[in-house]
Amino acid sequence: MTEKRDYYEVLGVPKNASADDIKSAFKKMALKWHPDRWVGGTDAEKKTAEENFKEASEAYEVLSDPDKRAKYDQFGFNAPSGGFSSGGFGGFDINDILKDLFGAGFDFGGGNSGGFGGFSGFGGFGGGQRTQRVPRGRDIRTRVRLTLEEIAKGAVKEVSIDRYEQCPDCGGKGAANASDIQTCPVCHGTGQEQRRVRSIFGETVTYTTCSRCGGEGKIVSNPCRSCGGTGLVRKRVTIKVNIPAGVEDGMQLTLQGQGHSAKSGGVNGDLLVVIEEIPHDSLKRDGKNLFYTKIISVTDAILGGETTVPCLDDNYKIKIEPGTQSGTIVRLRGMGLPAVKGYGSGVGDLYVKYLVWLPKKLKSDEKAALESMRGSDSFVPNLSREDRNLFDKMKENF
């Protein structure tokens, strides 16, 4: 199986490319590789065009969407499973993309492009009747706040949202009775008005939303009183969201079909749940790993001892080795956060950094005791290789 190419490489743009740069790059690719432009080519040329067009379309579908692009930049192709809207990045309608680039009036349906639709908006490429799209409800976006403790184990949260659902009185039809629904006499049920223009460049077919029915393809003579003819009513609902362990701030879960209902029995939109991580009082996070700074006394640093550090489930005792330098980092394996299911594996670590606290004021006997040790060989710096490595790192961060 051929390895997938990086989306930025496919479109020939840098990773910091603007939205306009990405759009321009895909437009050039679409014009070059659309299968309708290779109808007269060899079988090999047709196959290459189709593959290149599919690849460019997939790259643009992801990089043109800020949310999907952010996930791709973070996860690449290996996105978390279980409902995250990355990785496969969901299905998409290439006709929507092409209409966005070349204008809503052009026809990209029909033709001989092997599933991509014709290019009849471009001087005679392809042609044919445009297929009417199935209406889709709008997505709903909400946020869920999680503590590190909840992230470590996963959680079930309830979210309350207001969404449009099918009217129970008319079944989403918008009419009091089925006989009150008539096919639009202007567009004949397609929801679009067609116009053909001939020029020296060929024939251009444009489509506009029907001026009579507003794109619905039907006329309701006696609207339902409950929904006013829309077929939808607003309702507040509470939905349980299963959140896997290891999620990060800004990640998005997709609950398919839990968004707004669509008119005329279309496809429901999705509920997009964005994760918001509540900062921990003591611990800092970087991916799967946790970090904690522990201040210890100079006597513990010299003589050694024990101390406690906070973990996600309880406090944990760790040993302070004699002669611990300020800035020493101790690694506690497996005491971090789990990887998100489907992305990475294992559990991260907890890193504890020691900072040695020095007293500013001393009693006379304490000061005398230290003065007596000033000339001792034990208190003259004699750096080991480990000490030199530690201090070199501290110099780099200074």
C-alpha positions in Angstrom: 0.0 0.0 0.0 1.3 3.4 -1.0 2.3 5.6 2.0 0.2 8.7 2.4 2.1 11.9 1.6 2.1 14.9 3.9 -0.8 17.2 3.1 1.4 20.3 2.9 3.7 18.4 0.5 0.7 17.4 -1.7 -0.4 21.0 -2.2 3.2 22.3 -2.4 2.8 24.8 0.5 4.8 25.4 3.7 3.3 24.4 7.1 2.8 28.1 7.9 0.9 28.8 4.7 -2.1 31.1 5.0 -5.6 30.0 4.2 -5.5 32.0 0.9 -2.2 30.2 -0.1 -3.8 26.8 0.5 -6.9 27.7 -1.4 -4.8 29.0 -4.4 -2.6 25.9 -4.4 -5.6 23.6 -4.5 -7.3 25.6 -7.2 -4.3 25.0 -9.4 -4.2 21.3 -8.6 -7.9 21.0 -9.3 -7.7 22.7 -12.7 -4.7 20.5 -13.6 -5.9 17.1 -12.4 -9.7 17.0 -12.6 -10.5 13.8 -14.4 -12.7 15.5 -16.9 -9.6 17.2 -18.4 -8.1 13.8 -19.0 -11.0 12.1 -20.8 -9.0 11.7 -24.0 -5.9 10.4 -22.2 -4.5 6.9 -21.8 -5.8 4.6 -19.1 -2.6 5.3 -17.2 -3.0 9.1 -17.5 -6.6 8.8 -16.4 -5.7 6.8 -13.3 -2.9 9.2 -12.4 -5.2 12.2 -12.8 -7.9 10.6 -10.6 -5.4 9.6 -7.9 -3.8 13.1 -7.8 -7.1 14.8 -7.8 -8.3 12.6 -4.9 -5.1 13.3 -3.0 -5.3 17.0 -3.5 -9.0 17.1 -2.5 -8.4 15.3 0.7 -5.4 17.5 1.6 -7.5 20.7 1.0 -10.5 19.4 2.9 -8.3 19.1 6.0 -6.0 22.1 5.6 -8.8 24.5 4.8 -10.6 23.7 8.0 -8.9 25.4 11.0 -10.0 22.7 13.5 -9.0 19.7 11.3 -5.7 21.5 10.3 -4.8 22.0 14.0 -5.5 18.3 14.7 -3.5 17.2 11.7 -0.6 19.5 12.7 -0.7 17.8 16.2 -1.5 14.2 15.3 -0.7 13.8 11.6 -2.6 10.9 10.1 -2.6 8.9 13.4 -5.5 10.7 15.0 -7.2 9.4 18.2 -10.1 6.9 17.6 -13.4 6.8 19.3 -15.0 9.8 17.8 -12.3 12.4 17.3 -12.8 14.3 14.2 -9.3 13.8 12.9 -7.4 10.8 11.4 -9.9 9.9 8.8 -11.3 13.4 9.1 -14.7 12.2 8.1 -16.3 12.2 4.6 -16.7 15.3 2.5 -18.5 16.5 -0.6 -15.9 17.5 -3.3 -18.6 19.5 -5.0 -18.8 21.8 -2.0 -15.1 22.4 -2.2 -15.1 23.1 -6.0 -18.1 25.4 -5.7 -16.4 27.3 -3.0 -13.4 27.8 -5.2 -15.0 28.5 -8.6 -18.3 29.9 -7.6 -21.7 28.5 -6.4 -23.2 28.9 -9.9 -20.9 26.3 -11.6 -22.1 22.7 -12.1 -19.8 20.0 -10.9 -22.2 17.1 -11.1 -22.5 14.4 -13.8 -19.8 13.9 -16.4 -17.3 11.1 -16.8 -14.9 11.7 -13.9 -15.3 8.4 -12.1 -17.3 9.8 -9.2 -16.0 13.3 -9.1 -18.6 15.0 -11.3 -18.3 17.0 -14.5 -16.6 20.4 -15.0 -19.4 21.9 -17.1 -18.8 25.3 -15.5 -15.5 25.4 -17.5 -16.4 25.8 -21.1 -17.9 22.5 -21.8 -15.9 20.0 -19.7 -18.4 17.3 -18.7 -22.0 18.3 -18.3 -25.2 16.7 -17.2 -27.8 17.4 -14.6 -26.6 18.4 -11.1 -27.6 16.0 -8.4 -29.7 17.6 -5.6 -27.9 17.4 -2.3 -29.3 15.9 0.8 -29.8 18.6 3.4 -27.7 18.4 6.5 -28.4 20.0 9.9 -25.9 22.4 11.4 -23.2 21.3 13.9 -23.3 22.4 17.5 -20.1 23.2 19.4 -19.8 23.1 23.1 -17.0 22.8 25.8 -16.3 20.5 28.6 -14.0 21.4 31.5 -11.9 18.6 33.0 -9.4 18.3 35.8 -6.1 16.4 35.4 -7.5 13.8 37.7 -10.5 13.3 35.4 -8.2 13.3 32.3 -6.0 10.6 33.9 -8.9 8.1 34.3 -11.4 9.3 31.7 -14.8 10.7 32.5 -18.5 10.8 31.7 -19.9 14.3 31.4 -23.4 15.6 30.7 -23.8 18.6 28.4 -27.0 20.5 28.0 -27.6 22.1 24.6 -30.4 23.8 22.6 -31.0 22.2 19.2 -33.6 22.0 16.5 -35.4 18.7 16.2 -38.1 17.5 13.8 -41.6 18.9 14.7 -43.6 16.1 16.4 -46.9 17.4 15.1 -46.0 17.4 11.4 -43.2 14.9 11.4 -40.8 17.4 10.0 -42.8 18.0 6.8 -43.8 21.6 7.7 -47.3 21.2 6.6 -50.5 20.5 8.5 -51.4 17.7 5.9 -49.5 15.9 3.2 -51.9 17.3 0.6 -50.7 20.8 1.5 -47.3 20.1 0.0 -46.9 20.7 -3.7 -43.9 20.4 -6.0 -42.5 23.8 -6.9 -43.7 24.7 -10.4 -40.5 26.7 -11.2 -37.7 24.3 -10.4 -39.9 21.1 -10.6 -38.6 19.9 -7.3 -34.9 20.3 -7.9 -34.6 23.5 -5.8 -32.4 25.1 -8.5 -32.9 27.2 -11.6 -30.7 26.4 -14.5 -29.2 28.8 -17.0 -27.1 28.0 -20.1 -24.9 30.6 -21.8 -22.9 30.0 -25.0 -19.7 31.8 -25.8 -16.6 31.4 -27.9 -15.2 29.4 -25.0 -18.0 26.9 -25.0 -21.2 26.4 -23.1 -21.4 27.4 -19.4 -24.1 26.0 -17.2 -25.0 27.9 -14.0 -27.4 27.0 -11.2 -29.0 29.4 -8.7 -31.3 28.7 -5.8 -34.9 28.6 -6.9 -36.5 32.0 -6.4 -39.9 30.5 -5.7 -39.2 27.8 -3.1 -35.9 29.0 -1.7 -34.2 25.7 -2.7 -36.7 23.5 -0.9 -38.2 22.1 -4.1 -41.7 22.2 -2.7 -44.4 24.7 -1.8 -46.3 24.5 1.5 -49.8 26.0 1.2 -50.9 25.4 4.8 -47.9 25.5 7.2 -47.9 23.6 10.4 -48.8 25.9 13.3 -46.3 24.3 15.7 -43.2 24.9 13.6 -44.4 27.6 11.3 -43.7 25.5 8.2 -40.0 24.9 9.0 -40.5 21.3 10.1 -38.2 22.0 13.1 -38.8 23.0 16.7 -36.3 24.1 19.3 -35.6 21.8 22.2 -33.2 21.6 25.2 -31.6 18.2 25.7 -29.0 16.7 27.9 -26.4 14.3 26.4 -23.9 12.1 28.1 -20.4 12.3 26.7 -17.9 9.5 27.2 -14.4 11.1 27.4 -11.4 8.8 27.0 -8.4 9.1 29.3 -5.4 11.2 28.2 -7.2 13.9 26.2 -5.6 17.3 25.9 -6.7 20.9 26.0 -8.3 21.9 22.7 -9.0 18.3 21.5 -12.4 17.8 19.9 -14.8 14.8 20.2 -17.5 14.4 17.6 -20.8 12.9 18.5 -22.3 12.1 15.1 -25.9 13.0 14.6 -26.3 14.8 17.8 -26.4 18.3 16.3 -29.3 20.2 14.7 -31.8 18.2 12.7 -32.1 19.1 9.0 -35.2 20.2 7.1 -37.1 17.7 4.9 -35.8 14.6 6.6 -32.1 15.3 5.9 -29.0 14.2 7.9 -28.5 15.5 11.4 -25.5 17.7 12.2 -22.9 16.6 14.8 -22.2 17.7 18.3 -18.6 18.9 18.6 -17.3 18.7 22.2 -14.1 20.7 22.8 -11.9 19.7 25.8 -10.9 22.5 28.2 -8.3 21.4 30.7 -8.5 23.0 34.2 -5.0 24.0 35.3 -3.7 22.0 38.3 -2.6 23.8 41.4 0.8 22.1 41.6 1.4 20.0 38.5 2.3 21.1 35.0 1.6 19.1 31.9 3.4 18.4 28.7 1.7 15.7 26.7 1.8 12.5 28.7 4.4 13.8 31.2 3.8 15.8 34.4 6.2 18.2 36.1 6.5 19.4 39.7 9.0 21.7 41.5 9.9 20.7 45.0 11.6 23.2 47.4 13.9 21.4 49.9 16.0 22.7 52.8 19.8 23.0 52.6 20.2 20.4 55.4 18.0 17.8 53.4 20.0 18.6 50.3 23.3 17.9 52.1 22.3 15.1 54.4 19.5 13.5 52.4 16.0 12.6 53.6 12.5 12.0 52.4 9.8 14.3 51.0 6.4 14.0 49.5 5.2 15.1 46.1 1.6 15.4 44.8 0.4 12.8 42.3 -3.0 12.5 40.5 -4.3 9.9 42.9 -2.4 10.7 46.2 0.8 12.1 47.7 3.9 10.0 47.0 7.0 9.7 49.1 10.4 10.0 47.4 14.0 9.8 48.7 16.3 12.8 48.7 19.8 11.6 48.0 22.7 13.1 50.1 24.4 15.9 48.2 21.4 16.8 46.0 22.1 19.9 44.0 19.6 22.6 43.3 18.1 21.9 39.9 18.4 18.1 40.1 15.5 16.3 38.4 14.1 13.0 39.5 12.1 10.9 37.1 9.2 8.8 38.5 8.3 6.4 35.8 4.7 5.6 34.9 3.3 8.3 37.2 2.2 10.6 34.4 -0.9 10.5 32.1 -2.0 7.7 29.8 -1.8 8.1 26.0 -5.1 8.8 24.2 -6.6 5.6 23.0 -5.6 5.1 19.4 -2.7 7.6 19.5 0.5 6.5 21.2 0.8 4.0 24.0 1.8 3.6 27.6 1.8 6.1 30.4 3.9 9.2 30.8 6.3 10.0 33.7 6.4 12.5 36.6 9.5 14.7 36.7 10.4 16.3 40.1 12.8 19.2 40.1 14.5 20.0 43.4 15.3 23.6 44.3 17.4 24.2 47.4 16.2 26.9 49.8 18.9 28.9 51.6 18.1 30.8 54.8 18.8 34.5 54.8 19.2 34.9 58.6 21.1 32.6 61.0 21.4 32.4 64.7 24.8 33.0 66.1 25.5 29.4 66.9 24.3 28.3 63.5 26.6 30.8 61.8 29.5 29.8 64.0 29.0 26.1 63.1 29.0 27.0 59.4 32.1 29.2 59.8 33.9 26.3 61.3 33.2 24.2 58.2 34.1 26.9 55.7 37.6 25.6 55.1 36.6 22.0 55.1 37.5 20.0 52.0 33.9 18.8 51.9 32.6 22.3 51.3 35.1 23.2 48.6 33.5 22.8 45.1 34.8 19.6 43.5 32.4 18.9 40.7 31.8 15.3 39.5 30.9 14.6 35.9 27.3 14.4 36.9 27.5 17.8 38.7 29.2 19.4 35.7 26.5 18.2 33.4 23.8 19.6 35.7 25.5 23.0 36.0 26.1 23.1 32.3 22.4 22.7 31.6 21.6 25.4 34.1 24.0 27.7 32.4 22.3 27.1 29.0 18.9 28.0 30.5 20.2 31.2 32.2 
